[in-house]
Amino acid sequence: MMGAVLAWLSIIAHQNKDKKAGDKLISVADVAKEHWATYGRNFFSRYDYEECALAGVTEMIAHLQSVICTSKHGDQFGKYTLQCADDFAYIDPVDGSIANKQGIRFIFTDGSRIIFRLSGTGSAGATIRVYVEKYEPDISRHELDAQTVLQPLIDVALSLSKLQDFTGRYRPTVIT
């Protein structure tokens, strides 16, 4: 965290190095908007469903694994076209160790993606984490709320996972 703060302070100091007293200073928001105008913006959100009954979570994951098995490149999920779907593994670039079953991932041809991960399978139940991400090149949409931009993708995530059916949850515990 401290590293991120120092990085932003360095960027802002550099952007404002030639400013005179009384000049309008360049802000973090100004730097972000300039970056988005050049490269586009990635919108991201995570929905956490905490303390879900393990039986329902297990059934949901089995359902998603069956969706992976029957899905193919080009399938439509709402307005999104599937590029690939998998239960992904993480390969450590330093020691080459492999951690399997790191999440169920749906990647779409426009670069959008949905990831379902489990966390904490203790006595209080499991937490389902749903990650959604979408790239937006249209500058007129860069300042919209992330939840607004991501809503169609969130709807696809909830529909294809049947999360509400398996868990009885209609709202996440936490949205980040």
N, C-alpha and C positions, 0 to 999 in steps of 0.2 A: 504494500500500500504506500509506504513512504517513498519507494522508488517511483511510483506513478506520479505522486505529488511533485517530487523533484523534477521529473521529466517535463510535466506541464509548466512548472515555474521556469524551467530553462527555455522551453518553446516560447512562452509569453515574453520573457526577458529579451530573447532574440528578435521577436516580431516588433517589439517596442523600442529597440535600441536607439533609433534615430529620432524618437519623439521628443519634442520640447515641452517644457512646463505649460500646461493648459491645453495641449493637443489631446484629441480623443485617443484613448488607448485601445489597442486591439485586445479583445477578450477571448477566452476559451471558446465561447459560442461562435465568434467570428472565424476563428481558425477551423473549427469543425465544419461550419457552413461552406467555407472555401474548399475544404477537402472534399466534402460531399458533392459540390458543384463540379469538381474535376473528376472524381472517381466513383460517384454514386454513394448511396448509404445502405448499410446493412442494418436491418431491424432485427431485434432479438428479444425473446421473452422466455421465461421459465415458469411453468405452473407446477407447484408442489401440492400433492394431495397426501397429507400426513395421516399416520395411524389408520391406514386402511386394513381391513381384515385380510389376512394372508391368503385365505382360500379364494376370495374374489380376485386378488392380485395375481395369483398363480393361474387362474382361469383366463384372465385378460392376457397375460404373457403367452400362454398356450395359443390363444386366439390369434394374437399378433404373429406368432411364429407360423401359424397356418396361412395367414395372409401373405407372409413372405414367400412361402412355398408355392402358392398359387398365382402370385403376381409376376408380371413380366414387363420388360421395357415397353413403354408406350401405353400402358394401362392408364386410364383416367381416374383421378380422385378429385372430385369437384372440378375446378378449372386447372388443376395441376396434372401434368403428364409425368408418369413415373420414369425415372432414369434407372434406378436400382433400389433394392431393399435388402437388408441383411441384419444379422445379429453380429455386430462387429467386435473385433478383437483389437486390443492395443498392443503394439510392439514397441518396446522401449528402445529408442535409438542408441542408447549408451551400451546397455548390456545384452540387448536382443531378447530379453525375457518377454513372454507373451501372456497377456491377461485376456482370457476369453470371456464371452458373454458380458460385454461392457455396455450393451444397450441395443435396442432394436431401432434401426435407422431406415428412414424413407427419404431418398434424395430424388428431387424432381428436375426436369430438364432445364428449368429456369434458374437452377441453383438453390432454390428453396429446399429446406429440409425439416424433418420432424424426427426427434429422437425420444424414445421412451427408455428411462432407466429406473432401476429400483435402488433404494437406499434404505438401510436400517430395517432389518427383518427380525428385530428383537421381540420381546413379549408384548410391546405396545402396538405391534402391527408394522406394516411396511409403508414406506413413503414412495409414491410414484412421482417421478420428475418427468415432465413433458417439456422438451426444448423445441422451440420453433424459431426459424430464422429465414429471412427473405431479403434478397438484394433488391434495391429500388434505384434504377437509374434516372427516373423522372424527377427533375429538380423541383417541380411544383408539389411533389409529395414528401419532400425531405423533412419538412417541419411538422408533419402530421404526428399524432400520438402513435406510439408503437403498437398499442393494443388495437387501434383502428386499422392500421395497415396490415397487421397480422391476423385479424379476425377471420378472414376466409381460410387461412391455413390452420388456425386453431380449430375452426369448425370441422375441417377435414380430419385433424388429429383425433378429435372426440368421436367423430363418426366411425372412422376406421378402427379405432381401438375398442369402441363400445364401453369406454371407461365408466360412463354413468350406469350402464346396465350391470357391469361386473362389480362395481364398488358402491353403488347407491349415492355417489357424490355428484352434486350438480354444480359445485363451485370449488375452486382450489382453496387450500388453506392459505397459501402464500403465492403472490405473483411478483416476479422480479423481472 
